[in-house]
Amino acid sequence: ENERVYFDSDWEDADGFVVAFEWLSDIDGLLSESGNFSSDTLSVGNHTITFRVQDDDGTWSEKATVCTDR
């Protein structure tokens, strides 16, 4: 509880640039729309976190997923 967790990402778009970010938790829902952020308000539990980006052509990437124990 009240432990700060850091989320960092690397991204690139070969023919343009990234315009949107999405971090989701299966417990807490939308966590952030920033490329990098931190939080100390995650609910206690096993989270499945997904991350994806959208490029300037409007295409979303595949989701990257990680499971955490909070």
NORPE-V520990 format. One record per residue. RES is the residue in one small letter. PHI is phi in degrees with one decimal (none if undefined). Layout:
res	phi
RES	PHI
RES	PHI
This chain:
res	phi
e	none
n	58.0
e	-95.1
r	-76.8
v	-118.0
y	-108.0
f	-120.9
d	-127.2
s	-138.8
d	-119.9
w	-149.3
e	-158.5
d	-130.2
a	-60.3
d	-119.0
g	178.5
f	-150.2
v	-83.1
v	-116.5
a	-149.6
f	-130.4
e	-147.7
w	-112.2
l	-125.4
s	-114.4
d	-68.9
i	-98.7
d	-100.4
g	77.7
l	-65.1
l	-96.6
s	-166.2
e	-119.3
s	-112.0
g	-67.3
n	-138.3
f	-161.9
s	-135.0
s	-150.0
d	-121.6
t	-118.7
l	-64.7
s	-66.7
v	-70.8
g	145.1
n	-87.5
h	-96.1
t	-104.8
i	-103.4
t	-119.3
f	-136.3
r	-150.5
v	-127.7
q	-119.2
d	-94.0
d	-69.0
d	-90.3
g	90.3
t	-90.2
w	-88.0
s	-73.2
e	-67.0
k	-78.1
a	-96.7
t	-126.8
v	-142.1
c	-103.3
t	-128.7
d	-114.5
r	-106.4
